[in-house]
Structures are given as C-alpha cells and as structure tokens.
C-alpha cells in the first residue's frame, strides 16, 4: 500500500464525518506516532511506488508465463501420440546426443506424465552462464521434438521474463531495483495497514469494504484502504520471500538461517574410495616402477549400470514423482531427485552407485529443518509453483492490486494539491517535526529497531537515510524562504 492516509485533509467538521481519523480524548502513543507514520508512508509512497509498480507489472507477466509457455512450446513439451510402452531412457539419451553432438549430457528429466516429453539437459559451447541446451524427446519413439535454450526449468519466454522481473534485463545493477522494492514493500504495507485500521468509521463494514457512497478523494481512499487490507498478507509474504534471494539482504538472511540450523540439506553423491565406478587413472604414477620398455596397462573403464537401472533403483527406494536425474561425474554417482512441488510436495532424493545400483545416500523432505521447509515453500509460492494455476492466479491478483494501490495513491496526492493558488502543483506531505511529538519511551526503541532493520535490510536502510537527508535539505530551503 502507499499514499493512503497522507491524503487526508483536516476540516473543522472532520470528527463528524464517517471514516475519519480516530481522535482519542487522551493523547497516547498512537496519537503521537501516527503523524510520523503518515510522513514515512508519504515519502515511501511517492518515491518507492514507481518501483513497486514496475515489480508488480513484471511479476504479473511472470505469473502468466507458466501457462503461456505450455501454449507457445506445446510442440516441444507434449507428445503427438501416447503409446502403450516407452523406449529406455538410454535410447532417448542416444537420440539427444545425435541431435546436439557437441553437447555434454548433465541431466535427464524423465517425462512426468503420459503426454509429456523427456528433457535431456546438456552443457554446450556458446551458452551464457546458467543456460543449458535442452532436447525434448518423445519417450514412446525417441523422436526429438525440439531443442531450446533453457535456464533451470524455465523455457526461453519464462527465463526472459524472470530476468526482466528481477533486474529489468539490466544485469547485476538492475537487481538493485527489485531488492529496493522488496525491502520497502512490507514497510509500506504494514504502515498502511496500521493507518487504515486506526481510522474512525461509522460502520465496521467500511474497514473491509469500499465506501460506495463516498465521492472524490474520500472514495479513492476508501478503495485504496480496503483493497490494501485484503492484500496486505500476500504483499508481506512476497516481500519476505523476495528478500531471501536478494543480493544484500539475502546474504544476511542466509547467515541467520544457517546459524539457526535451518540450511537446506543436500544428498551426498560421493563414491567411496576404491569404488569401481570412482576409480581413476594414476596419472601421477604412470610407469613408475615398471621395467624399461614396458607400458602401464590402460585403466579399465569405470563401471556404470546405466541410467535405466539407476532410475529403477531410485524408484525402488521411494523416489518416484517428477524425477530429475543428474548423471555421474568424476567421483560421484547418480543423483535422482523429486521435483513435484505441488501440495503434497514430493522432494525426496537419493544417490545411486553407478557400479552396482546401491543407494549411497538418501534425503527425505520430511527430515529437512523447519526453516529449510519454510524457505522452500515460500520461494515456490512466490514463483507460482506450489499450488499450480491457483497459485499463479493469486500472484496475478496481488500484482494487479499493487498497481491499483499505487495508482490510487498518486491520485489522492494529486487531488490534495492546492489548486486555488497554483494550477499545477503537488500534494502536501504531512508537516515536518512529527518525530518531536513521539514520547522518548516510544521514540528510542523505535529508532533502535529501525537501525537494526536498516542494517539487516541494507537497501531499506540506505534509502531511508537518503530520504532523511532530502527531507532535511528541503526543510532548510523552506525555512530560508520563510525567513
């Protein structure tokens, strides 16, 4: 939310009108704190609202990309005809390698349902960091349906929109915009909630529903407050989850999570020393101790049971839903993970010895630390994965709500302008000096909490200091003009 309360114009009969600010008979902490909150809400709304609007607009596009890519890339994602039996994964890998001969297979995502294709993930020359070449193979015929450049599980459209949402396609510099928006979103949302609840209204229903009888600025304020009230929980959740993978605040959150024992665990794929699958040439000792003229015999090829038997071993161990297979690297075995993130989630994983199919290690999602589970759920909800289409619709609704809240906020600011003196002018902010009215018993703890939060969320702290500097400068200029 932004700019809701700052538009309130005090009139002599304000106490008599419905939906006016509460006026307690005895001044208390809230009465003293409210003007300060109004001023902060004003500046946050005016200066940060454009970034919030951008984040909401790009987030709306990203929320819709999940369904859009199913339509745009339907040829790659779906099979033309469902048959009774599938060909082995090894045969599907052979077809993929023939299609991209210069690629190195690093992973395989078996078809998650009867109508889907298998994805063969490859590293290939000429790709940017984080990109892979994905070959889509018909599991019934091993026919290659297409090849796309992907990032994680995102196809080209969603990958581009994801980067557009997080950085406006401006690289690392652009990521500052999204972190700044996420840093302030929870502040303006909770601040606006407190201001909206603290108003006096003639009917309790006006707290949760817009006042249809209101007109002008009061009507806009009514819509702004009611919609913001319904959206506040989702906005705070989006802010918190967005900060978890931000550059600066994300580092602090990660350290705190690790310190509390909430780091996300991972299955170990390391092979035991001496394993037939992990044996390597003794390059440093080749020929050492051999009679002159004799050569060291070539090391035998590492044993590998193949991807089909590795997947079968993982399924036998209970890892069965929406599999993603990482092929063995030097000294490591197969890693087979579940990636079914829709409730109930299936995120178990095992590693398999390529020599004999033995389970090396296993990790069950039920054994994750609580903080790791919450982080996983939060991020997946933010990205629209956990609840599928319903999740994506909810994200789209929140994005639209933010855009309307910003629009209504600026409209109230415009309606508050002093038109009698100047045709073109801006709305007035809450008067300066609000902090002087706050009792020290409230002001000092508030300042301490603000300092801690500003350090923990650096983009919030830096921008808040910048706001204060600008406010002081503008105050000095106004005082000089008045003198």
C-alpha positions as CSV (number, residue, x, y, z in Angstrom):
1,X,0.0,0.0,0.0
2,X,1.1,3.6,-0.5
3,X,-0.1,7.1,-0.1
4,X,-3.4,6.2,1.7
5,X,-3.5,8.3,4.8
6,X,-1.3,11.1,3.6
7,X,-4.2,12.5,1.5
8,X,-6.4,13.2,4.5
9,X,-7.3,16.9,4.6
10,X,-8.4,18.0,8.0
11,X,-11.6,20.0,8.2
12,X,-13.4,21.6,11.1
13,X,-16.2,19.0,11.0
14,X,-13.8,16.1,10.3
15,X,-14.8,14.3,13.5
16,X,-18.5,14.3,12.4
17,X,-17.9,12.7,9.0
18,X,-17.8,8.9,8.7
19,X,-14.4,7.3,8.1
20,X,-12.2,10.0,9.6
21,X,-9.0,9.5,11.7
22,X,-9.6,8.4,15.2
23,X,-9.3,11.3,17.7
24,X,-8.8,9.9,21.2
25,X,-9.8,12.1,24.1
26,X,-6.5,11.5,25.8
27,X,-3.3,11.7,23.6
28,X,-1.5,8.4,23.7
29,X,1.4,6.7,21.9
30,X,-0.6,6.1,18.7
31,X,-1.8,9.7,18.5
32,X,1.9,10.8,18.8
33,X,3.2,8.1,16.4
34,X,0.6,8.5,13.7
35,X,1.9,11.7,12.2
36,X,5.4,10.2,12.0
37,X,4.0,7.1,10.3
38,X,2.0,9.3,7.9
39,X,5.1,11.2,6.8
40,X,7.1,8.0,6.3
41,X,4.2,6.5,4.4
42,X,4.0,9.6,2.2
43,X,7.7,9.6,1.2
44,X,7.8,5.8,0.8
45,X,4.7,6.0,-1.4
46,X,5.9,8.9,-3.6
47,X,9.5,7.7,-4.1
48,X,9.2,3.9,-4.0
49,X,5.8,3.4,-5.5
50,X,7.2,3.5,-9.1
51,X,9.5,0.6,-8.3
52,X,6.6,-1.3,-6.7
53,X,4.5,-0.7,-9.8
54,X,7.4,-2.0,-12.0
55,X,7.8,-5.1,-9.8
56,X,4.1,-5.7,-9.9
57,X,3.8,-5.3,-13.7
58,X,6.7,-7.6,-14.4
59,X,5.6,-10.0,-11.8
60,X,2.2,-10.2,-13.4
61,X,3.8,-11.1,-16.7
62,X,5.9,-13.8,-15.0
63,X,2.9,-15.2,-13.3
64,X,1.2,-15.6,-16.7
65,X,4.3,-17.1,-18.3
66,X,3.7,-20.6,-16.7
67,X,0.6,-21.1,-18.8
68,X,1.9,-19.2,-21.8
69,X,4.9,-21.5,-22.2
70,X,2.5,-24.5,-22.3
71,X,0.9,-23.0,-25.4
72,X,3.9,-21.5,-27.1
73,X,6.1,-24.6,-26.6
74,X,3.4,-27.2,-26.9
75,X,5.3,-29.0,-29.7
76,X,8.4,-29.5,-27.5
77,X,6.5,-30.2,-24.3
78,X,3.9,-32.8,-25.5
79,X,4.0,-36.0,-27.5
80,X,2.0,-36.4,-30.7
81,X,0.6,-39.8,-29.7
82,X,0.5,-41.8,-26.5
83,X,1.6,-45.4,-26.8
84,X,1.4,-48.4,-24.5
85,X,5.1,-48.6,-23.8
86,X,8.1,-46.3,-23.8
87,X,11.7,-46.8,-25.0
88,X,14.5,-46.9,-22.5
89,X,16.0,-43.7,-21.2
90,X,19.3,-44.7,-22.6
91,X,17.8,-44.8,-26.1
92,X,16.3,-41.4,-25.5
93,X,19.8,-40.1,-24.5
94,X,21.3,-41.5,-27.7
95,X,18.8,-39.6,-29.8
96,X,19.5,-36.4,-27.9
97,X,23.3,-36.8,-28.3
98,X,22.8,-37.3,-32.0
99,X,20.8,-34.1,-32.2
100,X,23.4,-32.0,-30.3
101,X,26.7,-33.8,-30.9
102,X,28.8,-31.0,-29.3
103,X,26.7,-31.1,-26.1
104,X,27.6,-32.9,-22.8
105,X,24.6,-34.5,-21.1
106,X,24.5,-33.5,-17.4
107,X,20.9,-34.3,-16.5
108,X,17.7,-36.1,-17.6
109,X,14.2,-35.3,-16.6
110,X,12.0,-38.3,-17.5
111,X,8.5,-37.5,-18.8
112,X,6.4,-36.6,-15.7
113,X,3.2,-37.7,-17.2
114,X,1.8,-39.8,-20.2
115,X,1.6,-36.8,-22.6
116,X,4.9,-35.1,-21.7
117,X,8.3,-35.4,-23.4
118,X,11.6,-36.3,-21.7
119,X,14.0,-33.4,-21.2
120,X,17.7,-34.1,-21.8
121,X,19.8,-31.3,-20.3
122,X,23.1,-30.5,-22.0
123,X,26.0,-28.2,-21.5
124,X,27.1,-26.8,-24.9
125,X,29.6,-24.3,-26.3
126,X,28.4,-20.7,-26.8
127,X,25.9,-20.6,-23.9
128,X,25.7,-17.9,-21.3
129,X,26.3,-18.7,-17.6
130,X,23.3,-20.6,-16.2
131,X,22.0,-21.6,-19.6
132,X,21.7,-25.2,-20.9
133,X,20.6,-26.8,-24.1
134,X,17.5,-28.9,-23.6
135,X,16.5,-31.6,-26.0
136,X,12.9,-32.7,-25.9
137,X,12.5,-36.4,-26.7
138,X,9.3,-38.4,-27.3
139,X,9.5,-41.2,-24.7
140,X,7.5,-43.6,-26.9
141,X,9.5,-43.3,-30.1
142,X,12.8,-41.5,-29.1
143,X,11.9,-38.9,-31.7
144,X,13.3,-35.4,-30.9
145,X,10.5,-32.9,-30.8
146,X,12.8,-29.9,-30.5
147,X,15.8,-28.2,-28.8
148,X,15.6,-25.0,-26.7
149,X,18.0,-22.9,-24.7
150,X,16.8,-23.0,-21.1
151,X,17.6,-21.8,-17.6
152,X,16.8,-24.3,-14.9
153,X,13.2,-25.4,-15.6
154,X,12.4,-22.2,-17.4
155,X,11.9,-22.2,-21.2
156,X,13.0,-19.1,-23.2
157,X,9.9,-17.0,-22.5
158,X,9.7,-17.6,-18.8
159,X,13.5,-17.3,-18.4
160,X,13.5,-13.9,-20.1
161,X,10.5,-12.7,-18.0
162,X,12.1,-14.0,-14.8
163,X,15.2,-11.9,-15.5
164,X,13.0,-8.9,-16.5
165,X,11.2,-9.2,-13.2
166,X,14.3,-9.4,-11.1
167,X,16.6,-7.0,-12.9
168,X,14.7,-5.3,-15.8
169,X,17.3,-7.1,-18.1
170,X,19.9,-4.7,-16.7
171,X,22.2,-7.3,-15.1
172,X,23.5,-7.0,-11.6
173,X,22.9,-3.3,-11.5
174,X,19.2,-3.9,-12.3
175,X,18.8,-6.3,-9.4
176,X,19.0,-3.3,-7.1
177,X,15.6,-2.1,-8.2
178,X,13.9,-5.4,-7.2
179,X,15.7,-5.6,-3.9
180,X,14.7,-2.0,-3.1
181,X,11.1,-2.7,-4.0
182,X,11.1,-5.8,-1.9
183,X,12.8,-4.0,1.0
184,X,10.1,-1.4,1.2
185,X,7.0,-3.4,0.2
186,X,6.5,-4.8,3.7
187,X,7.1,-1.4,5.3
188,X,4.5,0.5,3.3
189,X,2.1,-2.5,3.5
190,X,2.2,-2.7,7.3
191,X,2.4,1.0,7.8
192,X,-0.7,1.5,5.6
193,X,-2.5,-1.3,7.4
194,X,-1.9,0.5,10.8
195,X,-3.1,3.8,9.4
196,X,-6.2,2.3,7.9
197,X,-7.2,0.3,11.0
198,X,-6.6,3.4,13.1
199,X,-9.3,5.5,11.4
200,X,-12.7,6.2,12.9
201,X,-15.6,5.0,10.7
202,X,-19.3,5.0,11.1
203,X,-19.7,1.3,10.1
204,X,-17.4,-1.6,10.8
205,X,-18.0,-2.9,7.3
206,X,-16.1,0.1,5.9
207,X,-13.0,-1.4,7.3
208,X,-13.0,-4.2,4.8
209,X,-15.3,-2.9,2.0
210,X,-15.0,0.3,0.0
211,X,-17.5,3.1,0.8
212,X,-19.7,3.2,-2.3
213,X,-21.4,6.4,-1.0
214,X,-18.2,8.3,-0.8
215,X,-17.0,10.7,-3.6
216,X,-13.8,12.4,-4.7
217,X,-10.7,11.8,-2.7
218,X,-12.5,10.0,0.1
219,X,-13.8,7.4,-2.4
220,X,-10.3,6.8,-3.7
221,X,-9.0,6.5,-0.1
222,X,-11.8,4.0,0.7
223,X,-10.8,1.8,-2.3
224,X,-7.1,2.1,-1.5
225,X,-7.5,1.1,2.1
226,X,-10.0,-1.7,1.7
227,X,-8.1,-3.4,-1.2
228,X,-4.8,-2.9,0.7
229,X,-6.3,-4.6,3.7
230,X,-7.2,-7.7,1.7
231,X,-3.8,-7.7,0.0
232,X,-1.5,-7.0,2.9
233,X,-0.8,-10.6,4.0
234,X,0.2,-11.5,0.4
235,X,2.3,-8.4,0.0
236,X,4.3,-9.1,3.2
237,X,4.8,-12.7,2.1
238,X,6.0,-11.6,-1.3
239,X,8.4,-9.1,0.3
240,X,9.8,-11.7,2.7
241,X,10.3,-14.4,0.1
242,X,11.7,-12.0,-2.4
243,X,14.3,-10.8,0.0
244,X,15.5,-14.4,0.6
245,X,17.3,-14.5,-2.7
246,X,18.2,-10.8,-2.9
247,X,21.9,-9.8,-3.1
248,X,22.4,-7.9,0.2
249,X,19.5,-8.8,2.5
250,X,19.7,-12.4,1.2
251,X,23.2,-12.8,2.5
252,X,22.1,-11.7,6.0
253,X,19.0,-14.0,5.9
254,X,21.2,-16.9,4.7
255,X,23.6,-16.4,7.6
256,X,20.9,-16.2,10.1
257,X,19.2,-19.3,8.7
258,X,22.5,-21.3,8.7
259,X,23.2,-20.1,12.3
260,X,19.8,-21.4,13.4
261,X,20.4,-24.8,11.8
262,X,18.0,-24.2,9.0
263,X,20.3,-24.6,6.0
264,X,18.8,-26.6,3.2
265,X,20.5,-30.0,3.2
266,X,21.6,-31.9,0.1
267,X,22.1,-35.6,-0.7
268,X,25.7,-36.8,-0.9
269,X,26.7,-38.4,-4.2
270,X,30.4,-39.0,-3.3
271,X,31.6,-42.5,-4.1
272,X,33.6,-44.5,-1.5
273,X,37.3,-44.7,-2.2
274,X,38.2,-47.7,-4.3
275,X,34.8,-47.9,-5.8
276,X,34.8,-49.5,-9.3
277,X,32.8,-46.6,-10.6
278,X,35.0,-44.0,-9.0
279,X,38.4,-45.4,-9.9
280,X,40.7,-43.1,-11.9
281,X,43.9,-43.4,-13.8
282,X,47.0,-43.0,-11.6
283,X,48.3,-40.3,-13.9
284,X,50.9,-39.1,-11.4
285,X,52.4,-42.6,-11.2
286,X,52.1,-43.8,-14.7
287,X,55.0,-46.1,-15.5
288,X,56.5,-45.7,-12.0
289,X,58.4,-48.9,-11.0
290,X,57.8,-50.6,-14.4
291,X,60.7,-52.2,-16.3
292,X,62.1,-50.1,-19.1
293,X,60.3,-50.6,-22.3
294,X,57.1,-51.7,-20.7
295,X,53.9,-49.6,-20.6
296,X,51.4,-49.1,-17.8
297,X,48.3,-51.0,-18.8
298,X,45.3,-48.9,-19.6
299,X,42.9,-48.4,-16.7
300,X,39.6,-50.2,-17.1
301,X,36.5,-48.2,-17.9
302,X,34.5,-47.2,-14.9
303,X,31.6,-49.5,-14.3
304,X,28.2,-48.0,-15.0
305,X,24.9,-49.8,-14.7
306,X,23.2,-47.2,-16.9
307,X,20.5,-44.6,-16.3
308,X,17.7,-47.0,-16.6
309,X,18.8,-49.2,-13.8
310,X,19.8,-46.2,-11.7
311,X,16.3,-44.8,-12.0
312,X,14.8,-48.2,-11.2
313,X,16.9,-48.3,-8.1
314,X,15.7,-44.8,-7.1
315,X,12.1,-45.7,-7.7
316,X,12.6,-48.8,-5.5
317,X,13.8,-46.5,-2.8
318,X,10.6,-44.5,-2.9
319,X,11.7,-41.6,-5.2
320,X,9.0,-41.7,-7.8
321,X,7.4,-38.3,-8.5
322,X,8.6,-36.0,-11.3
323,X,12.2,-37.2,-11.4
324,X,15.3,-35.2,-12.3
325,X,18.4,-37.3,-12.8
326,X,22.0,-35.9,-12.6
327,X,24.5,-38.1,-14.4
328,X,27.6,-39.3,-12.6
329,X,30.6,-37.0,-12.6
330,X,34.2,-37.9,-11.6
331,X,34.0,-39.5,-8.1
332,X,30.2,-39.1,-7.9
333,X,27.2,-41.4,-8.5
334,X,23.8,-40.7,-10.0
335,X,21.6,-38.3,-8.1
336,X,17.9,-38.8,-8.5
337,X,15.6,-36.1,-7.1
338,X,11.9,-35.5,-6.9
339,X,10.7,-32.1,-8.1
340,X,6.9,-32.3,-7.6
341,X,6.3,-29.1,-5.7
342,X,2.6,-29.0,-5.7
343,X,0.9,-30.0,-2.5
344,X,1.5,-32.5,-1.1
345,X,5.1,-31.9,-2.1
346,X,7.5,-34.7,-3.2
347,X,11.1,-33.6,-2.8
348,X,12.9,-36.7,-1.7
349,X,16.3,-37.6,-3.3
350,X,18.8,-40.4,-3.4
351,X,22.2,-41.1,-4.9
352,X,23.0,-44.3,-6.7
353,X,26.3,-46.1,-7.1
354,X,26.8,-46.5,-10.9
355,X,28.8,-49.6,-10.3
356,X,26.1,-51.8,-8.7
357,X,22.9,-49.7,-8.2
358,X,23.4,-49.5,-4.5
359,X,21.8,-46.5,-2.7
360,X,24.7,-44.3,-1.5
361,X,22.7,-41.7,0.4
362,X,19.1,-40.6,0.7
363,X,17.4,-37.5,1.9
364,X,13.7,-37.2,2.7
365,X,11.9,-33.8,2.7
366,X,10.4,-34.8,6.0
367,X,13.9,-34.6,7.5
368,X,14.5,-31.0,6.3
369,X,14.9,-28.5,9.2
370,X,11.8,-26.4,9.7
371,X,13.4,-23.2,8.4
372,X,14.5,-25.0,5.3
373,X,11.0,-26.3,4.7
374,X,9.5,-22.8,5.2
375,X,12.1,-21.3,2.8
376,X,11.3,-23.9,0.2
377,X,7.5,-23.3,0.5
378,X,7.9,-19.6,0.5
379,X,10.1,-19.4,-2.6
380,X,7.9,-21.8,-4.5
381,X,4.8,-19.9,-3.6
382,X,6.5,-16.7,-4.7
383,X,7.3,-18.3,-8.1
384,X,3.8,-19.8,-8.6
385,X,4.8,-23.5,-8.3
386,X,3.3,-24.8,-5.1
387,X,-0.4,-24.5,-5.9
388,X,-0.1,-24.6,-9.7
389,X,-2.7,-22.5,-11.6
390,X,-4.4,-21.3,-8.4
391,X,-1.0,-20.0,-7.1
392,X,-0.4,-18.2,-10.4
393,X,-3.8,-16.6,-10.4
394,X,-3.3,-15.4,-6.8
395,X,0.1,-13.9,-7.7
396,X,-1.6,-12.1,-10.7
397,X,-4.3,-10.7,-8.5
398,X,-1.7,-9.4,-6.0
399,X,0.2,-7.8,-8.8
400,X,-2.9,-6.1,-10.1
401,X,-3.8,-5.0,-6.6
402,X,-0.4,-3.3,-6.1
403,X,-0.7,-1.5,-9.4
404,X,-4.2,-0.1,-8.4
405,X,-2.9,0.8,-5.0
406,X,-0.1,2.8,-6.5
407,X,-2.5,4.5,-8.9
408,X,-5.0,5.4,-6.2
409,X,-2.1,6.7,-4.0
410,X,-0.9,9.1,-6.6
411,X,-4.5,10.1,-7.5
412,X,-5.0,11.1,-3.8
413,X,-1.8,13.0,-3.8
414,X,-3.0,14.9,-7.0
415,X,-6.4,15.6,-5.5
416,X,-4.8,17.1,-2.5
417,X,-2.8,19.8,-4.4
418,X,-3.6,23.4,-3.6
419,X,-5.4,24.3,-6.8
420,X,-6.5,27.7,-5.6
421,X,-3.0,29.1,-5.6
422,X,-1.5,27.1,-8.5
423,X,-3.0,25.1,-11.3
424,X,-0.1,22.7,-11.5
425,X,1.3,21.7,-8.1
426,X,1.9,18.6,-5.9
427,X,0.1,17.4,-2.9
428,X,1.3,18.4,0.5
429,X,3.1,15.9,2.8
430,X,2.5,15.6,6.5
431,X,4.1,18.5,8.3
432,X,7.7,18.2,9.5
433,X,8.6,17.7,13.1
434,X,6.3,14.7,13.7
435,X,9.1,12.8,15.5
436,X,9.2,15.5,18.2
437,X,5.7,14.6,19.3
438,X,6.6,10.9,19.9
439,X,7.4,10.2,23.6
440,X,11.0,9.2,24.2
441,X,9.9,5.9,25.7
442,X,8.5,5.1,22.2
443,X,10.9,7.0,20.0
444,X,14.2,5.5,21.3
445,X,13.1,1.8,21.0
446,X,11.7,2.7,17.5
447,X,14.9,4.3,16.4
448,X,16.9,1.2,17.7
449,X,14.6,-1.2,15.8
450,X,14.8,0.9,12.7
451,X,18.7,0.9,12.9
452,X,18.8,-2.9,13.2
453,X,16.3,-3.4,10.4
454,X,18.2,-1.0,8.2
455,X,21.4,-2.9,8.8
456,X,19.8,-6.2,8.2
457,X,18.0,-5.0,5.0
458,X,20.7,-2.6,3.6
459,X,18.7,-1.3,0.7
460,X,16.0,-0.2,3.1
461,X,18.5,1.4,5.5
462,X,20.4,3.3,2.7
463,X,17.3,4.6,1.1
464,X,15.8,5.6,4.4
465,X,18.9,7.7,5.2
466,X,18.7,9.2,1.7
467,X,15.0,10.2,2.4
468,X,16.0,11.8,5.7
469,X,18.8,13.8,4.0
470,X,16.5,15.0,1.3
471,X,13.9,15.9,3.9
472,X,16.4,17.9,6.0
473,X,17.6,19.8,2.9
474,X,14.1,20.6,1.8
475,X,13.3,21.7,5.3
476,X,16.3,24.1,5.4
477,X,15.3,25.5,2.0
478,X,11.7,26.1,3.2
479,X,12.9,27.7,6.4
480,X,15.2,30.1,4.5
481,X,12.4,31.1,2.1
482,X,10.1,31.7,5.1
483,X,12.7,33.9,6.7
